[in-house]
């Protein structure tokens, strides 16, 4: 392959091969007869000379390292609330692929192998999020013309199979709360008896607890040690305080005299987040011989138990847990109450005494 001139859009590009690598570079010149002739007479011969001498090979073969593009990507995402998670995924790829590795040496096959391992550890849903991050990094390399195509865009993934979340039984809930102590016991009780998200509970201030009216005001959430708005607009809500929760809230209010927050961190400020309690959570489940589940299962347990109780309607429950409507409740939890309708009494007079009409 020689050195060729071609048009892309309105601009002229030069294309040639060095050490088995196809190089395409913009000349930053518009396509017109004058510029084509100048490139043909001056630029092309110079490139041919450098190729022959081996001078250009050193420039071309050494593309920018993968980490350079990783930095560009994370900086572009600094405005996002989820930046910390984005950065963790970038660091993961840098560790697996090599931060100093030339970006043009990354292959589709190895990306797929890494994704399969990630899916085994987590799920294909998570693995696809990681793939999206990698694709975003490599798109930048594509724009800088350090790669000819995006290998992440060619990588194939498995099908995500949603894992069924099994709630805790009432007996397991009692054992879990009893096995905890101090503020963590009060936190778990609040989780199980309100169905609030962990971040919402860590965002509670003492002033949000109204024991006299029996209401908890959920107005903020904590993520990675920072105060944020709740997940959705409807997540700002009032939650009734169920009677079994009252003593735990009283204990926590009495215990915590210095901080504004109901469940503060060691410095009196906000707790970092649910990840900081992982070891304690898993330790309790393991000690009780209960199958490991995510802390978020406290929320699922509350919703399914409330549904089975038959003491609250779907709309009321959706409002209580901060869903926009009943759709999410029905979609995710209908299987737990599939036969509950068969438990109703049979002696319901829907239309009055029909027999009297026949006499």
Secondary structure, 3 states (H helix, E strand, C coil): CCCEEEEECCEEEEEEEECCEEEEEEEEEECCHHHHHHHHHHHHHHHHHHHHHCHHHHHHHCCCEHHHHHHHHHHHCCCCCCHHHHHHHHHHHHHHHCCCCEHHHCCHHHHHHHHHHHHHHCCHHHHHHHHHHHHHHHHHHHHCCCCCCCHHHHCCCCCCCCCCCCCCCHHHHHHHHHHCCHHHHHHHHHHHHHCCCHHHHHCCEHHHEECCCCEEEECCEEECCEEECCCCHHHCEEEECCHHHHHHHHHHHHHCCCCCECCECCCCCECCCHHHHHHHHHHHHHHHCCCCCCCCHHHHHHHHHHHHHCCCCHHHHHHHHCCCCCHHHHHHHHHHHCCHHHHCCCCCCCCCCHHHHHC
